[in-house]
Amino acid sequence: MTLLQLKYFILVSETGNFTRAAEQVYTSQPTISRQMQMLEDELGYPLFDRSSKPIHLTEPGQILYEGVKEAISKIDDTIDMAAIASEGKSGSLSISFQAGYYSEYAFFPIINKLRQTWPSLHIRCNKLFSWEQIKGLKHDCIDVAIGLEIPNWDKSGFIVKPLKKVETLIVMSAQHRLANKESLEYDDLRGETFYLTAPNGYQVDKIFKGRFDLTNVHQVEVNSSEIAYFKVLSDNGLTISNPFDPTLLNNPQYHSIKFDSEYSDSYVCVVNPDNTNPAIQLFLDSINKFVKHQKEPSISRRR
């Protein structure tokens, strides 16, 4: 059994086709088929049900796939770190989170895991505005930027990886007339005032898309989320946020109501394709695993 055979096995398992697997590694279909037959002969049991199209894994094949996939991922990570060490340095990774959108609270567990797994990797984190992130990515001062999905990322020629949708929360004082609700009806917002920060794209009409009666609903722009939250309490108004906002977590002064909006923000991971730092791939692999299994944080409701 060779590492090459196991990598071919992963490719065939994921493509469901010997020919497509061969194309991905620039070899021939007979080569892949022969290597898979040799692997099955050595193991003593079939890995694939070849009678179906696309081909499917047998039960032992599925068990082998899940274990080998994780093992090869660790091997690839080790090879990346060896490449860093070969350059005579312990390795570094600079990660920037977009200011104002709390994505760091969703992804700090990834950073902590990386630090535990690769203690020689020096990870630096900061918070910047999107234009500062773009500048840093272009000059390789930043290896990875995480923030909201915006057109400027693609326009700048960066690689943009979607991470997760972000729920929309309507936030109010625990004393607000709507604070006894867990959901909103059509005319609940009539006469309310929303305090919103710019330029975060939180436009009331954009979010609610005619699903609520917005008669006499007011939008007031404020300079920061801190002021918006102050207005929620002092003027009994409303604002909009997401579940990762630390102001809301376990704070009995606020009540939040999830709203299933047609418009929602998304967190993305952005890298410069010209940046060859091998630690970037370590982070991207960790994100792939983390986002797949991540659970939504719990938001405390009215106490």
N, C-alpha and C positions, 0 to 999 in steps of 0.2 A: 504494500500500500504506500503510495507516494503522495506528497503534498499536492502535486499537479493533478493527480487523479481526484483528490478531494475537492479541489477548486473546480474541476470540470463537473463533478457531481453537483456542486452548488449551482452552477450555471444551468445545467440541464433541469434541475429541480425547479428553478425559478422561471425558466422560459417555457418548460413543458415541451421542448422540441430540440432534438440533437443538432439540426441544421442551424437554428438560430443561436444555440450555444456556441457552435463552432465559429460562426461569423463574429461573435463578440471577442474571441481570442485569436482571430485571424488564422484559423487552422481548418482542416477539412472535417466533414461530417463522419467519414469512416474512422478518422483518428479518434474522435470523441466516442463513437460507438464501441470501438475496440477497447479503449481505456475503461469504459464503464463495464464492459463484459469481463475484463480482467479483474476489476474491483469486485464485482459480484461473485466471480469464481473464487477469489481469495476469501471473501466473507462467508460464502456458503449459503447465501440466500438472495432472492431477487430484490432489487431496490426500486424498480419501476414496473408499473403495469403498462406494458407496451401495446395492449389491445385498445387503449383509449386514445383519443386525440383531442386536446393535447395529452401527452402521457402523464400519468399520475404516479405519485409515490406510493409504494406499498406501506403497510403499517411499520415494519422495521425500517424502511427507507425514510419515513417521516421522522422517526426517533433519531436516526443517524443525522438527518439534515439539521435538525434543531441543535444538536450538540456540536456538530462540525462547524456550522455557521458561526456560532459564538466563539469557538476555538480559533478559527481562522481570523476572525475579527481581532482577537487579542494578538495573534501573530503579526498581523498587519500593523497594529498599533506599536508593537515592539520594534518592528523594522523601521517605522517612522522615527521612533525615539532614538534608535541606533544611528539613523542618518543625522539627527541633531547632534548626537555625541561625536560623530565622525568629524564634525565641523569644529570640534574643540570647544564647545560651549554646552551648558546644561540645557539651553532652550528657553525661549520666552514667548509669551502670547499676550497681546494687548487687545482687550475687549472693551468696547464702548457701548453704553446703553443710552438710548435717546431720552433726553430730559423730558419729564412731564408725563410719562406713560407707564411707569412702574413695571416694565418688563423684567427688570433685575430680580424682582420678587418671584417671578415664575421660573427663572433660569439660574439663580444662585446655586441650587442643588447640583446642577451639572458642574459648575466651577468647583464646588467643594469636593465632588467625587473625583474630578481630574487631579486636584491637589493631593488627594489621598493616594490615588493610583500612581501618579508621576510626581513625586516630591521634588525631583530635580527641575521640573518645569516651573519657571517663574511666570505667574499670571498677574497681569496688571489690569485693573478695572477703573473706568471713569464714566461720568455722565456728561454728555455733550448734546448740543442742539444738532438737528439733522444736517445743517450746512457745515458745521464743524466736523461731523462724522464723514461727510463726503470728502472734505479737504484732507482729513487724516487718512482715509482709505487710499486716496490718490497718491499720497506721499509715503505710504507704508508705515506711517506713524501708528495706525490702527490696523490690526489684523482682521478683526471681526467687529461688525456693527450690528446691533440688535435694536429694532424699533418698529414703528408702524409701517405698513405697506404704503409707499408714496411713489408717484411717477418718477421723481428725481433719481431714484436708485437705478432703474432701467436706463434712463436717459444718460446716466454717467458711465454706462458700460459695465456695471458690476453684475456679479452673479447673485441673484436674489432667491433665497430658499424660503418658501412659506413654512411657518412653524405651527401656528394655531389661531383660530378665530377667537376673538375676545368678546365676551358677553357685554351687553349694554345694561347698565343699572341706572335707574332713576333714584336719586338720593334726596332725602328730605329729613327734617328734624323729627325726632321721636314724638314730638308734640303736634306734628302736622295733622290736618284733617284726614289725610290719606294713609297715615302711618299704621292704621289697623288693617290695611289691605296687604295681601300677598300677590295680587295681580290687579291690573287696571282695566276699567271698562271704557267704552267709547268716549263718554263726555266727562270723565274724571278730571281732565286737565284744564277744563274751561276756567278762565280767569287767573290761572297760575302764572308766575314769573320764573323763568329759567335764568340762572346766572352761569354764564359759559365763558371759558377762556378761549382765546384765539392764539395761533391759527390751528386748532386741533381738529377741525372738521366736524365738531359736534353741533350740527345745525338741527334745530327741532323739526323743521319741516322735512329735512332730508331723512331723519331717522324714522319719523312716524308715518311718512308717505301717505297721508290722507286717511290713516286708520283711526285717527282720533279727531274729535271736534276741537280745532285749534282757535275757535272764536275767542278773542280777547286774551290769547296766550302771548305773553311778552318774552322777548329775548333781550337780555342785558349782558353786554360784553364786559368782563372784568379782567384785570391784569394777571391774575394767577389763580391756581386752584385753591390756594389758601384763602384768598378773598372770597371765592365762590362758596367755600364751606362756611366761612364766617357769615355770609349773607343768608345761607340756608338756615342758620340758627338765629341770626339777629332779625331778619326780615321775613322769616317763615317761608322762604322760597324753595326752589328746586334746583338741582344741578344734575349732571350726567357724568358717570364714571364707569370703572370696570372692576371686576372682582379682585384685582391685584393691588388696588389702591390701599396703602397701609393706613390711611386715615379711617377707613371703614372697618377694618378688621377688629372685631371684639370691642367696638366703640358703642356704648349704649346711647350716646347722644343722637345717633343717626339711624334712620330706617332706610333700607334699600329694597327696591322692587325690580326683579329681573324683567326685562322686556325683550321679547323675541322679535327683533327688528329685521326688516328686509336689508337694512344697511348695518354693517358691523365692521369694526376694525379688525385687523389681523396683525399679529406679530410676525416679523420676518427676520432672517439672518442674512447679512450682506457681506460679501467678500470681494476683493479685487482679484480677478483671474490672473493678473501678472505677479501677484504676491506668492512666492514659492516657499514660504515658511511651512515646514512639514507639520508643525503643531496645529495649524489650522484644521487639517484633516482629522486630527485627534478630537478636536472640539466638535466638528461637524458629525463625526461618528457618534459621539456621546449624545449630541442633540437628537439624532435619529432614534436612538434607543430610549432616551428620556421622554420625548414627546409622545412616542408610541404608548408608553405606559403611564403617562402623567394623569393624575386625577385633578379635577377642579378644586380650588381651595374653598373652604366653607366660609360663608359670610354671616356674621351674627346679625340676627334680625332685632326688632325692637324688644327690649328687656322689660 
